[in-house]
Amino acid sequence: MGFHLTIKADSQSVAIYDHDHEVARYVRCWRRGQTLGAERFEKELLEHRPAAERSAAQRRLVLQLGEAGESYLRGLAETDRSLSRQINELLSLVRQYGPESVVAAISKAQCAGAFGADYIANILMQEQSAREMQPLLLLKDPRLNELATDPLSLVDYDALILTPRSESWLH
């Protein structure tokens, strides 16, 4: 899609017109190789480039995932992965697991610096699949089996194991 513009120049200025509407006017510069005023239109020019325009799938994904999805897509765009394929795979994950679950997985992946739909799928599979319950480990000493401790602390176990062995319950 192109636009027909008219450029009018005199000794003082250069003006650009879209039909009868003046779009821009610049002070005339007589030096060769000068670019003047382009910074005013850089954002608008980027928006009209085909590669800069978001695909329908990308807009749909951002609509469903919000800022988290948009931020993750920016990170994905900096990888060597095919962005269109990644977007389609993420949309598939949204259909399968729901937007809330995908946003939570994206947050975890982004914190780890992991960009790719395969990382998101892995996180979702791990979180959504039921974990097999391991059988309880029964020890010979019944007092050890009854201990309820902080899972990160072994202080209570150490206290039982490191007590003098001359106590009567050991015999």
C-alpha positions in Angstrom: 0.0 0.0 0.0 1.6 3.2 -1.1 0.9 6.9 -0.6 1.3 9.6 -3.2 2.9 12.7 -1.7 3.8 16.0 -3.3 7.0 17.8 -2.4 7.3 21.5 -2.9 10.6 23.4 -2.4 11.7 27.0 -2.6 14.9 28.7 -1.6 13.8 28.8 2.1 11.9 25.5 2.8 10.8 22.1 1.7 7.2 21.0 2.3 5.5 17.6 1.9 1.8 17.5 1.1 -0.8 14.7 1.1 -3.2 16.1 -1.5 -3.9 19.6 -0.1 -2.9 18.8 3.5 0.7 19.9 4.5 2.3 16.9 6.3 5.7 18.5 7.1 7.8 21.5 6.4 11.6 21.8 6.9 14.1 24.6 6.5 15.9 24.2 3.3 19.4 22.8 3.6 21.7 23.1 0.6 24.4 20.7 1.8 24.5 17.3 0.2 23.8 14.0 2.1 21.9 15.7 4.9 18.8 14.0 6.4 16.6 16.4 8.3 13.5 15.8 10.3 13.4 12.0 9.9 13.3 11.5 13.6 9.8 12.9 13.7 8.6 10.0 11.5 10.7 7.1 12.7 8.0 5.6 14.9 5.3 5.9 12.3 7.6 4.4 9.6 8.3 1.4 11.8 4.6 0.8 12.4 4.1 0.6 8.6 6.9 -1.8 7.9 5.5 -5.3 7.3 7.9 -6.9 9.8 7.0 -4.4 12.5 3.3 -5.1 12.3 2.1 -7.7 14.8 0.6 -10.8 13.3 -3.0 -11.7 14.2 -1.7 -14.6 16.3 0.7 -12.3 18.2 -2.1 -9.9 19.0 -4.3 -12.8 20.1 -1.6 -14.1 22.4 -0.9 -10.7 23.9 -4.6 -10.1 24.4 -4.9 -13.4 26.3 -1.7 -13.2 28.3 -1.4 -9.4 28.9 1.9 -7.7 29.8 3.5 -11.0 30.8 3.0 -12.4 27.4 4.2 -9.3 25.6 7.3 -9.1 27.7 8.0 -12.8 27.1 7.5 -12.3 23.3 10.1 -9.5 23.4 12.6 -11.9 24.9 11.7 -14.6 22.4 12.2 -12.2 19.6 15.9 -11.8 20.7 16.5 -15.6 20.3 17.2 -17.5 17.1 13.9 -19.3 17.3 11.1 -18.8 14.8 8.8 -16.2 16.4 5.7 -17.3 14.5 6.2 -21.0 15.4 6.8 -20.0 19.1 3.6 -17.9 19.1 1.5 -20.8 17.6 2.9 -23.2 20.2 2.2 -20.8 23.0 -1.4 -20.3 21.7 -1.8 -24.1 21.7 -0.6 -24.2 25.3 -3.1 -21.5 26.3 -5.9 -23.6 24.8 -4.6 -26.7 26.6 -3.8 -25.3 30.0 -5.6 -21.9 30.2 -4.2 -18.4 30.2 -3.6 -18.2 34.0 -1.4 -21.3 34.0 0.6 -20.2 31.0 1.2 -16.7 32.5 2.5 -18.4 35.7 4.8 -20.7 33.7 6.0 -17.7 31.6 6.9 -15.9 34.8 9.0 -18.8 36.1 10.7 -19.3 32.7 11.4 -15.6 32.3 13.0 -15.5 35.8 15.3 -18.4 34.7 16.1 -16.7 31.4 14.5 -19.6 29.5 12.8 -18.4 26.3 10.8 -20.9 24.2 7.4 -22.6 24.1 9.2 -25.9 24.9 10.3 -24.4 28.3 6.7 -23.3 29.0 5.3 -26.7 28.1 7.8 -28.4 30.4 6.9 -26.2 33.3 3.2 -26.8 32.7 3.6 -30.5 32.4 5.5 -30.7 35.6 3.0 -28.6 37.5 -0.1 -30.2 36.1 0.8 -33.8 36.3 0.0 -35.7 39.4 3.1 -36.8 41.3 3.3 -40.4 42.4 3.3 -40.8 46.1 6.4 -42.4 47.5 5.8 -45.1 50.1 6.8 -44.1 53.7 10.2 -45.2 54.7 9.9 -47.1 58.0 12.9 -47.2 60.3 13.7 -49.8 62.9 13.4 -47.3 65.7 9.7 -46.5 66.1 10.5 -43.1 67.7 12.2 -42.0 64.4 9.1 -43.0 62.5 7.0 -40.7 64.6 9.1 -37.6 64.2 7.5 -34.7 62.3 10.2 -32.2 61.4 10.8 -29.2 59.1 11.6 -30.8 55.7 14.6 -28.6 55.4 16.0 -29.2 58.9 17.6 -32.4 60.1 18.2 -31.0 63.7 15.7 -33.4 65.3 17.2 -36.4 63.6 20.7 -35.4 64.6 19.6 -35.0 68.2 18.2 -38.6 68.2 21.1 -40.1 66.4 23.8 -38.3 68.2 22.6 -39.0 71.8 24.8 -41.4 73.8 24.2 -45.0 72.9 24.1 -46.2 76.5 20.4 -45.3 76.8 18.1 -48.2 77.6 15.9 -48.0 74.5 18.9 -49.0 72.3 19.2 -52.4 74.0 
